[in-house]
């Protein structure tokens, strides 16, 4: 059969940075504490095209390599590296750079704050591997959702409560502790509350090359541990009260959240570089509050999350 991609010459010659396939549908599995955890993924498979006179690459080879390796074994850094090597081996006369990107949702069972209940949380994950001139680099992207309570609105709410207390108890010769306690538990007394919002932390981390497996759950735990207020699954009243306490003890602007994440990632020796963005989906107004930070490695991630060249 004719092979137009190999036989025909391009109308306009030129090298191409990336050529390949996006949104390949494939199941992937990851090692878990109770065995492998499987789920659907979307895969991007790319190589570059270094020969300007060649019309195209062998796209079907990329698909077959992805299908063979990712469908047959749990995903690991070694798996990603092996797929990239096969991309390049099958395009030895055309390419010297390859990329593999996997996007999927990773399910983790999370305990309630106080009760004996638990529930599932789904975390968006993105794994990107690049092989260029026999140099292998690996990036892990994670997104976590948390609650953020505004420190400014908390202070304004406290001021209104103080003013209401003065109005309700002004002129009293003495304060009856029982009446004050009842007042503190009433809507009349606590007449204002700070605003909170669901927020997201997006992280891209360049991993050191010695990993045997991807530290997905460890990364999630580190990020949520730094923020203190991750969203919950199964919630009884005792859990909701504990969550309210956590929010009250961890008031934060987006700048505070970004610095907490930055400090936590700086402490992880497994991470060579990182970029992060904290987004607070404000309940006060229709726009978002955003803070971005990185590790600050020369030639590393820039403000837009791209690796410097």
Protein Blocks (a to p, Z undefined) as FASTA:
>chain_A
ZZfklmpccfbgcddfbgcdehiacddddddfeocaddddddddddddfblkbmbdcfkl
mmmmmmmmmmmpccdfklmmmmmmmmmmmmmmmbccdcdddddddddddddfklmcdcdd
ddddddddddeehiacdddddddddddddfklmmmmmmmmmmmmmmmmgoiabdcfklmm
mmmmpmklmmcccddddddddddddddfkbfbdckklmmmmmmmmnopaccfbdcfklmm
mmmmmmmmmgccfklmmmmmmmmmmmpmkbmbdcdddddddfkbmbdcdddddehighia
cfkopacZZ
